[in-house]
Amino acid sequence: MTTATPPPVSEPDPSTFACPSTLVGPCSGCQRSTHKYGSGGLPLCQWCMTLAREAWGPAVRFTSTRAQAQ
């Protein structure tokens, strides 16, 4: 699935160009600068996310953990 070789880790993920500098942090996989997805999150750059998705396979689904409003 991976189509291109990622650039050197010294180059930031393209997602950093579209967000304020306060929302830029290291990728949890390769330490490349990438967009942080919230306080305490474990962000992945687009190349690490591609590798993670390949490892997860098609069976992984999102399940909401929020309580249903009644």
C-alpha positions as CSV (number, residue, x, y, z in Angstrom):
1,M,0.0,0.0,0.0
2,T,2.9,2.4,0.7
3,T,3.4,4.2,-2.6
4,A,6.5,6.4,-1.8
5,T,9.5,6.4,0.4
6,P,9.1,8.9,3.2
7,P,11.4,11.9,3.2
8,P,14.1,12.2,5.9
9,V,12.8,12.6,9.4
10,S,14.3,16.1,9.5
11,E,11.6,17.2,7.1
12,P,8.1,17.9,8.7
13,D,4.9,16.2,7.9
14,P,2.9,18.3,5.4
15,S,0.1,18.6,8.0
16,T,2.3,21.1,9.9
17,F,1.9,23.7,7.2
18,A,-1.8,24.0,7.8
19,C,-1.8,24.4,11.6
20,P,-0.5,26.9,14.1
21,S,2.9,26.2,15.6
22,T,1.3,25.6,19.0
23,L,-0.3,22.4,17.5
24,V,3.0,21.0,16.2
25,G,4.7,18.1,18.0
26,P,6.8,15.0,17.4
27,C,5.3,11.9,15.8
28,S,5.0,9.1,18.3
29,G,6.6,6.7,15.8
30,C,9.5,8.5,14.1
31,Q,9.7,11.9,16.0
32,R,9.1,13.9,12.8
33,S,7.3,17.2,13.4
34,T,3.6,16.6,12.8
35,H,0.1,18.0,13.8
36,K,-0.8,17.1,17.4
37,Y,-4.3,15.7,17.8
38,G,-5.2,17.0,21.3
39,S,-3.5,17.2,24.6
40,G,-1.8,13.9,25.6
41,G,-2.6,12.3,22.3
42,L,-0.2,10.0,20.4
43,P,0.0,11.7,17.0
44,L,1.4,9.8,14.0
45,C,2.8,11.4,10.8
46,Q,1.2,10.3,7.5
47,W,3.9,7.7,6.9
48,C,3.7,6.1,10.3
49,M,-0.1,6.1,10.1
50,T,0.1,4.3,6.8
51,L,2.3,1.6,8.3
52,A,0.0,1.3,11.4
53,R,-3.1,0.9,9.2
54,E,-1.4,-1.8,7.2
55,A,-0.6,-3.7,10.4
56,W,-4.2,-3.3,11.8
57,G,-5.8,-4.8,8.7
58,P,-9.4,-4.4,7.6
59,A,-11.0,-5.8,10.8
60,V,-10.3,-2.7,12.9
61,R,-13.4,-0.5,13.4
62,F,-14.1,2.6,15.5
63,T,-16.3,2.1,18.5
64,S,-17.6,5.2,20.4
65,T,-16.9,5.2,24.1
66,R,-19.2,8.1,24.8
67,A,-22.5,7.5,26.7
68,Q,-25.6,7.6,24.7
69,A,-28.0,10.5,25.5
70,Q,-31.3,9.1,26.8
